[in-house]
Amino acid sequence: MISVTKLLFSTEYFGDSLRYNQDSREAIHGVTSSAGPVVVWNSTRTCNLRCRHCYMDSDSKKYKGELTTDEAKKFIDDLAEFRVPVLLFSGGEPLMRPDFFELAAYAAAQGIRPTLSTNGTLITPVVAQRIKEIGVGYVGISLDGLRDINDKFRGKEGAFQAAKRLRCLTPTYPNLSTYLIF
């Protein structure tokens, strides 16, 4: 993966130190002598959208077999022991997991940088503030095109507008723009 931010602006981003260092040249499966791999965790199958391209076959319901909060914390403990530097919460829609904020804060307390991959439709000013306070270092919001195309792919009219409304949050939360990546 190439950091476009690094190429365009010659600025350092947290992930750059994981990608562009001497150890990374000898990495096997993302593991170096100084750090374990970056982990993407589909923390829930539940989702508020029905995206055509989704491999999770998600729906807006609770699924059996997902980790409990205690099991998820044990999983995070195991990741910390393995020196995982970054945990990307994905899904389904991770913000539909009732304990998302607790787990993201727990990961941060274990020295793992929590990040988030979301469809963006559930981020309100209150949610954005909590994401920021926990120290989530990156929020990736998926869009599949402009309004009509995105809504068609996402299976819900208004999905584009709901995700796009986040742009209006950055004046209210000036530092939030560093967390919301479009």
Summary of the structure (lengths in Angstrom):
residues: 182
radius of gyration: 16.8
end to end distance: 16.4
largest distance: 47.4
contacts: 521
relative contact order: 0.13
helix: 42%
strand: 12%
